[in-house]
Amino acid sequence: MKAKLGARESYFDHEADIGIIGHGESIEACFADAARTVFALMTDVSQVRLIQIITFEFEETDIELALVTWLNLLIAKAQVHHLVFSDFRLKREGARWSATVSGEKWREGLERGIEVKGATLTALSVKKVDHLWEARCVVDV
């Protein structure tokens, strides 16, 4: 069953997997939008309550690899804690990225959509397009 996709999320076709696109005025906002797009595949993120907060950090100097690292850490944290996230905040200082994400445990009433296994290096791109940052990659579903 497929999650309801809102107007905010952007996707592109890629064979059996799904390409996700995030946009933002900063790299951090762009990555947060990409994360929201990934989790919108899993459920209707507008129905996710902000009950549980998780913080974590990672280091990555390469911006494109940082996107994949960020998304894979989010997916792993969600799986380990049986959570679904809908609020994503990211701050970068040099190579150090600090994340604060919130959501809730899976519950009745949250319709499960597509299982996302991880972000890949396929079609990976982080660049400025006009006045906005755009981040894209393919997620394994």
N, C-alpha and C positions, 0 to 999 in steps of 0.2 A: 504494500500500500504506500502511496506517495504522499509526502507531507504537502500541506497547502503552501503554495509559494506566494509570498507577497510581492508587491511591486518593487520593493527595495532590493531584492536579491537579483543578482545577475549570474547567468550561467552560459556556457557554450558547449556544444555537442562534441563528444569525443568517444567514438566507438562504444564500448560497453561501460565505460566509466563516465564521470561527469566533470566538466570543467567549471571551476568557480571563479568569480571575479569580484574583487573588492575595490571600492573607491573611497577616497578621502582627501581632505585638504592637507593632511600630513601623512607620513608613512605609518605612524601609529594608528591614526584614524582609519586609514586604508586597510591595515591588517585587522583591526577590530571589525570592520565591515566584511572582510573576507571570512572571518570566524563566524559572524552572524549568518552569513550565506551558507556555510558548511552546516551549522546546526539547524538551519531552516529546512535542510533536507531530511533531518531526523524527526522533526516535529514542528508544529506551529509555535514558533518562539514567542509570539505575542501572548500565548497562554501560559508561559513558564513564569512562575513566581520567583522573585529574587529573595530566597530564603537562606541559602548557604553561600558563603563567600570562600573562595580559595585564592591564595596568592602563591606565586612562584617566580623564579628568575631563571634566565638562561643567558649564555654568552654566545654571540655570533657576530662576526665582523661583516660577512657577506650578506647584503640585504635580501637577496633572493633565497639563500639558504635559511635566513632568519624566518622568512614566511613559512617555509615547510616545517622548520623546527617548531615554531609557534603553533601551527595547526596540529601537528602530531602530538605535541605536549598536551594541548587542549583535549584532543580525542582520547589520549591515554588517561588523563585525569578524570574525564567524564566516565570512562569505562571502569576504572579502579574504584571510584566512589559511587557508582551507579547514579550519576547525575546527568542532567541536561542543562546547558548554560544558555543564557539569553542576553547577558550584559558582559561586555568585554572592554577592559581598559588596559592600555599598554603604554609604558613610558620607556624611553630609550636614553641612555647616557653612554655615548661611545659604543662599545660592543656589548654592554650590559643592558638587557631588556627586563623590565619588571612588570609583571602581569597581576591584575586583580580581576577575577571573573566571578560571576554569581549566577545562580540558578537554583534548581531543586532536584530532589530525587525523583526518579520516574514514578508516576502515580497514575491511578485510574483517572481517566479524563484527558490525559496527554496522549493523543493518538501517535503511535509510532509510525514513522515514515521509512525512509531508506537508511539502512545501516551503512555508515561511513567507516571504512577500515583504516584509512590514512591518506595523508597528502603525499603526492609524488613529485618528482622532478620534471615530469612530462609537461610540456608547454609552460614551464615556469618563467615568469616575467614580472618584474617590479620596475615600473618606470613612470615618469611624469607625462601625462597626456593633457595638453593644453594647461589648465591651471590646477588639475587634480592628479593625485597619484592613483595609479591602477596596479593592482596585484592580481595575478592569475596563476592557476595551476590546475592540474587534474587530480581529483580525489578518487581513490579506489573504493568502489561500492560493492 
